[in-house]
Amino acid sequence: MDNFSLALALYELADLLELRGEDPFKIRAYRKAAQALEQLPEEASAIAARAGAAGLMALPGVGKAIAEKLIELLTTGRLQKLEELRTALPPGLKELVAVPGLGAHTASLLFSRLGVASLDDLELAARQGRLRDLPGFGPRKEQQVLARLPAVRQRLTRTSSAALLPLARALAAALAAQPGIQRAEVAGSLRRGCDMAADIDLLVAAGDPTALAAALPLLNVLRSFEAVAPDHWRAESSRGHKIDVYITQPVSFGAAWLWATGSQRHLEDLTARASAGGLRLGSDGLWRSDGSLAAAAEEAEVYAALGLDPVPPELREGEGEVELAAAGALPRLITAADLRGDLHTHTRASDGTATVAEMGQAAADLGYAYLAITDHSPLVRVTNGLDPERLAAQRAEVRRLGRVGSATLLHGCEVDIRQDGSLDLPDEALAALDVVVASVHMRYGQDETAMTERVCRALESGYVHILGHPTGRLVGGRDPFDLDLDRVFALAAERGVALEMSADPARLDLSGELARRANQAGCLFAIDTDAHATASLGEVGWGVLQARRAGLTATDVINCLELADLQAWLKR
């Protein structure tokens, strides 16, 4: 089994243990070990062959018990504990955890007390008034559950791209390494950078179509696969992710990749342009009226034959990009290399895991010119936020360090926006900060009018540089709070407050679609990781992907500025 297969098994084990209400420390340990396996440059199987369980225990997050389970997976291809849990728990039980306000403990309680084992069971129990007999439930919460179910059902048909893309890339790499397969690439909504996807789309180039049929059984991460057409296989991962694999001849790969990437509206615009020029565009190529092939091998040559500049995948949404490509006016989209620093990070002074110096070194290792330390303010107690006295002491530490390698340290704070819109620090403390990130972390349930007034009052304070994770959403887990975004965007543009594009894979807030709207309103942006550990600083690519979907360039993002220019912007 490869590292990704091992990681998937540990993730599923953690999910099922959580539903059983078992030790949260054990659950976190499994997930931490799974994350380490995903990032491991060497195959765990090679480490185990060389050094056994002791070698595996040297990996981050892998103790004796987890090492033994990895050895069991590597030697038998199965894990007895995981199979026991799969049998013991109804498969629909995991759906309950997706309902806002229902955690794993409540889902377990619903199952043991009421026999609720699916969303349909939950809906029936709520309509019959049976939920109110459980601790923490009442008539109001029953109605909230019923109101949220339609959105939950829709969301369950899609998965966070941050969870799917590593698997998609691993599958593409594994397929490309198989005999007879010349190339394998990720396609579909994942390639376009959508924040959620219904499935994984892959495209394979092979001269012999039977090469794919021979390759799929060798991928341990798959639990099923079947041919639905000569050029199309459908598979399912061991965690239930749906996978579509298409196969094409190498000579047609560019056209097939274009077609498999989409979106539908982008393809409709392209086919209309082709038709107007007497051409036919399909997954097999761009064809002239006399039946000759105009282009097919590479995407760029298909675009060129249509008189277009190549459109980056992130822009292929039918939002006028074809017209821009025809006019040679496509934007030079931002890349991770354009970023000069990160303006939203945490240390162990609040709820992070590293020191100021360690975070600074991690930023320097990435080649950054600056890093803002922005630990929490005190309002949400669980974050161990800094009051003015602790904040002043941290500022002294930041000033003493000054710079770590290439990275100049800036001192800031992620300041809570209270329910009334006031900021969670006195004016004198705010005025002393280099960077103020203002965020909502509690009381998400306010109505649109109240929440909009709350956020706008914070933006009008004169102290806020960045509005942190502006909608409060968690991808696939928590809906955005109610907010008049057009009013917020207009005020942010007027007041010169940058909107955060959180690269935290759990947030991706703002999304690419909302950032496009904000950009049209004249807003600036900050692409930040909200890193709570040194490794998280390297996850900025998720935010860059959403920024590219919004059509943003380096001039739209404040942390693409050189240090002196950024400092001037912060002090304006």
N, C-alpha and C positions, 0 to 999 in steps of 0.2 A: 504494500500500500504506500502511496506517496504521501507527502506532508499534508496536502490539502484533504485527502481522504481521512487521515488521522484527525485533523482539526475538526472536520465535520462530525465525526463520531463523538468527540469530546463536547462539542457545542450541543449536540442533541442530548447527550447524557446530562449536561447541566440543565437544559430546558426541562427534561422529564423529572429530574430530582427537585427542581424548583416547584413543579406542580405537586410533587409529593410532600412539600413543606419541609424538606430536609435542611441540613446545616448550611446556612448561607455562605459561610467561609469556604466550605467544600465546593459549593457551586461556583463561587468566584475563582477558586483555584483551577477548576476545569476550564473555565473560559479564558483565564490568563494563559494557561498552557496552550490552549488552542490558538490564541493570538500569536504566541511565540512560534508555534509550528508554521503558521502562515508566513511569517517573516524570516524563517530559517533558510539561509542560503544553501545548506547541505541537506540531503535527504536523511530523515531520521533513521531510515532503514540502514543506511551506510554507517551511521554512528553506532547503531545497535550491533551491527555485524562486527564492528571494530572494537567496541568497548562495552557492549552489553548494556544492562540497565544502569550501570554506573555512569556510562557515557551520556545516557538520556537524562539522568538526574543533574547533569551539569548545565542543562538547558534552563533558561529563565522560566520559573513557575512550575517546573517538573520535579515533584518529590518522589518518594519511593512508591507510593500507591499508584500515582499516575504513570510512572515509568513501567510498573508491572502491567498496567492496562495497555500501554503502548506495545509492550512486548507481546501481549496476548493478541492484539490486533495484527501485528506484523507477522506472527507465526501461524495464526489460524484464520485470519481474515474476518474475524467476528469478535464480539465482546459480549460475554454471557450476561453481565449486568445490564447492558443496554437492551438486549433482547428480552430480558425479564420485564424491564420497565415498559417497553413497547407493548408487551402482552397485557400488562396490568392496568394500563391507562388507556381510556378511549381516545382515539386519534383526534376527535373534535374538541377535547378538553383544552388543547393549546389555543384554540380560537377564542376562548373566554378571556384570556389574558390581554387580548387586543382591545377589549372594551375599556374605554377610559374609566378609571375609578375602580376597576377590578384587577387586583394583583393576583399573583400565584396562590397566595394564602386563601383569598376569597374564592378563587376558582376551585381550589381543593375542597373548601367548605361547601360550595354549591353542589359539588359532585357527591360528597359523602352524606350530606344532610337531605338533599332534594333530588338526587339522581340526575342533576343537570350535567350533560356531557357534550353539549353542542350549542351553537347560537340559536338553533330552532328550539331546543329545550329551554334555553334561557328566556326566549321571547314568550313561550307558552307559560312558564312559571310567573313571569312578570305580569302578563295579562290576567292570570288567575289570582294575583295578589299574594302569591306564596313567598316571594322574596322578602317581604316585610317581617317575616318571622325570624330572619337571620340577624345576628348582631350587626349593627351599623346600617341596616336597611330600614326603610320606611316607605310610605306611599310616594313621597317626592322622589326618592332615589329610584324607585321602580319606574316612574315616568321618565327620569333621566336616562335610564338604561334603554327603554323602548325608543326614545328619541335618537339615541346614538347608534342603534343597531344598523340602520341603512348605510350610514357612512362606514361603519366597521366592516360590513359585508363587502362593500366596494373596495375598501382598502386591502382586505385579505386576498383579493385577486391579484394584488401587486406586491412586490417586494422591494425593499431599499436597494438601489443600485450599488451602494457601498458594500452590501452583503453579497450581491450577485457577481459584480465585476471581477473580483479575484478568482472566483470559481470559473467564470467564463474564460479568463486569460489562461488559467491553468489547463482547462480543457483544450483550448486552441493550441497551446504549446505541446500538450501530450499527443494530440492528433497529428500535428505537423511533424512529429518525430517518428510516426509510424511508416512502414514501408509502403511505397506507392503513392503517398500523399505529398504533393509538392508544397502546399501552403494551406494554412488554416488561420482564419481571422474572426474576431468578434464583429458582429453586425447589429442591426436593429436599434432599439431605443437605448441600449447600453452604449453603443458606439456614439450615439448622438448626445450622450451625457445627461439623459433624463434622470431625475432624482429617484424615480421608481420605475420598475419594469414588471410586466406580467410574466416574462420568461426570458430565457437566454437564446439568442440567435447566433449561430456560427455558420461560416461559409468555408468549404473545403475545396481545394483544387486538386484534381486527380485525373490522370489520363484514363485510368480504368475505374469505372464506378464501383466495382466490387471491393476496391481498397478500403472504402469506408465501412462496408459490412464486416470486413476482417478486423478493422481497427477498434470499433466500438466495444466488442467484448473484452478488450484488453484494458479498458478504463475502469478501475475498481470503484471510482466514485459514482458510477452509474448503477442503479438497481434494476432498471428496465430500459429497453429500446426496441423499436419496431420500425419497419419501413412503411411509410404511408404513400409513397410514390417512388419511382425509380431514382429521382434526384432529391428526395426528402426523407429524412429519418426523424423520428420523435423519440426523445429519451426522458428519463427522470433521474435526478440525483438521489443519493441516499437520504437527503433531507426533504425530498419532495419537490425540488425545483424543476420546473418544466424546461426542456431544452429542445430546440429545433435545429437540426443540422442539415444544411443544404450542400449539394455537391455540384460542381461545374467543371468544365474543361478549362485547363490553364489559359487557353487563348481567349476565353470569355470572362475571365475572372473580374476584370474591372467593371464591366456592365453588371455582372451578377452581384458584386459587392455593393455597387450603387443601389441596385434594386433591393437587396436584402437589408440595407441600412435605412431606407425611407427618408423622411416620413411620406405618408401617402400624398399629402398636399404638395410636397416638394417634387415628388415623382410626377404628379399631375401637371405641374408647371413645366417640367422638363419635357414630358411627352407632348404637351401642347406646342412647345417651341419646336420640337423635332417635327411634328406634323406640319406646322406652318412652313417649314423649310423642305418639305417633301421627303422627310425621313421617318423611320419608325424606330422607337426606342423600346427595348424590352430587356428582360434579364439575360438574353442571349447576345445582346449587342445593339449597336446603332446601325441600322440598315438603310441603304439607298433604295429608291423606287425600282431600280433595275435588279434588285436582289443581291447586290454586292455589299460586303461588310465595310462600313465606314470606320468603326472603332469598337473595341471591346476589351482589350487586354488589360488596360489600366484606367482607373477612374478619370485621371487628368486628361487622357486623350479623348474620352467620351465628352467631357465638358468642352474641350477645345474644339471638337468637331461640331459642337452646338454653338460655337462662338462665345463661349463663357469662360471666365476665370474659374478655377476649381473652387467649389464652395466647401468650406470646412464642415465636417459632419455635424458639429454643434449648432450650425445655423440652418440646417436643412429642415425647416419647419413650415415652409410656405408662407413666410412673413415678409415677402418682398426681396428675398436674397437673390433670386434668379435675375430680377431686374438690375440689382446692384452688380451682380457678376457680369451681366451684359454690358454695363457701363464702365466696367473696370473700377468700381467704387466700393468693393467689399472692404470692411475695416480690417486693419492688422490686429487680429485678436490678441489679447493679453496671454502671456505664458508665465509659468512659474519662475522662469529666469528673469522676468521683469521686476519681480518683487525684491525690495531692498531690506525688508524687515517684517516683523510681526508686532502688532499693536494691542494684542489681547492675550495675555498669558498669566498663569498662576503658579505660585510656589507653595512650599509646605507651610509658609506663614499663614495661609488660609486652608484651602482644601486640595492643594497640589501635592506632589510627591518629591520635588527637587528643590534645592536651594537656589537663591538668586544667581550665585556664581555658576551652578550647574546648568541652569537655563541659559545663561549668557554664553557658556561654552558650546552648548548645543546649537545656539543661533550662529555662533562663529563657525562651527563645523559645517553649517549650511551655506556659509559665505555671506551671511547677512551683514549689513552695515549698522543695523540698530535693532534693539528689542525693547519693547515696553513691558515692564512688570506691572500687572494690573490685578492684584489680589482683591478679594471681595471686601465690600463694606459690611458693617455689623448686622444688618437687618435680619437676614436669614441665618439663624444661629447655627444650623448644621454645617455651614461653610466656614465657621471660625473666622469670620470677617474681622478686618482691622478697624479699630476705633482711631480717632485722631492721634492719640499718643503712640500707638503701635505703628501707625502709618508714618509718623514723623521719624520714628526709629528706623523703619525700613528705608525711608528716603535717605537717611544718613548712610546706611549701608550701600545703597545704590550709588550715591555720590562718591563714597570712598572707593568702590570698585571702579566706577567710571566707565571702564571699557574692558571687555573680555575678548581677546583676540581682535577680530575685525569688527566686533559688535559693540557699539556704544549703547549703554543702558539708559533707558528713560524710565522715570518713575510715574506710575499712574495708579488708577484704581477702577475696578468695575463697581460702579456705584448703583445701588438699587434705586429704582423709581418707586417711591412709596405709593400707596393706594390713592392718595390725594394729588400725586404728581410732583411732590417735593422730592428732593434728593437726600439720600441717606448719610450725608456728611454736612457739617457746617460750612458756611461760605469760605471762611479762612482756610479750612483744610482743602477745599476744592481748588481754591486759587493757587495753592502751592504745588499742585500736581502738574506734571508735564502733559499727561494724557488722561482724559476722563471718558470712560466707556459707561454709558448709562443703560441699564437693562431692567426689564420686568422679570421678577423671579417668583412672584406669588400673587394671589388674588387674580387668577386668570379668568375667573368667571364673570367679570364685570361686563355689562352690556356695551354695545358699540359706542354709544355716546360717552359713557363714563370712561372707558378705556382710551378713547381718542383724546378726551380732555386731559387725562392723566399723562399720556405720552407727550402731547403737545406742550403741556405746562413744563415738563422737563426740558424739552427742546428750547423753550423760551427763556430758560434760566440764565443763559449766557456762559455757562460753564461746560456744557457737553460738547465733546469733539466727535464722538462716535455713538450712534444708537446701536446697542448690542442686540444680536439675534432678534430683529425687529418684530417678528410675528409670534415668537414663542413656540413655534411648531417643533415637533419631533417627527422625523420622517417615518411614516407608518405607525406612529405610536401616540402622538397627541396632535389634535387639530390646531390650527392657528387661533389665537384669541380674536374676538370681534374687534375690528379696527377699521376706521375710515382711512384706508391707505392713501387715497389721492390727497386728502388733506395733510396727512403726515409727510408724504413725499414733497408736497409744495412747501410746507413749512421748513423741512430739512434743507431744501434747496435755498430758500430765502435766508435761513440762519447760518448756512455754511456748515451744517452738521453732516458728517459722512454716515452712510448707512453700512452696517456690517454685512458682509457675506461670510457667514461662519462656515469654515471648512470642516468643522466637526462633522464626521459622517452621520452622526445621529441627528444633526440639525439641518445643515445646508440651508441656512436661513440668513438672508433672503434666497429664495429659489431663483433660477435663471429667468423664469417668466415674470416674476415680480420685479426683479432687478431691471429688466427691459423697460417696464413701465416707469420705474423710478428714474432711469436714465433719460427717458423721454421728458420727464418732469424737471430735468436739470440737476439731478443729485450726483454727488460724488460717493465713493465707496471705499471701504477698507476690507481687504480679504485677510481674515485672521483665523487662527486655529482654535482659539480659546483653550490652548494647550494646558493641561494639568500635569504633564510629564514631559520629559525631554523628547521621547520618541514621537509624541504627538505633534511636535513642531514640523515634522516631516510630512504631515498629512495635508498640507496646504493645497495639494493638487485637486482635492475634492471641491474646494472653493473656487479655484481657478476654472474648473470645468463648468460650474454654474455661471461664472462671469463670462465665459466664452459663449455660452448659450444666450446670454443677454446682449451679446455683441459688444462687450466692453473692450476698450483698449487700455494701454498703460496710463494714458493721460486721464482716465476716469477714476483711477485708484490711488489714494493718497500714499499708501505704503510702497508705491513705485517711485516716489520722490527720493532724491538724494537727501542725506541727513540734514544739511543746512536748509534746503527748501522745505522739508517737512517741519523743521523747528520753526521756521518763519510762518508756515501755515498754522501750526498749533498756537502760536502766540498772537495771531492777528486780532 
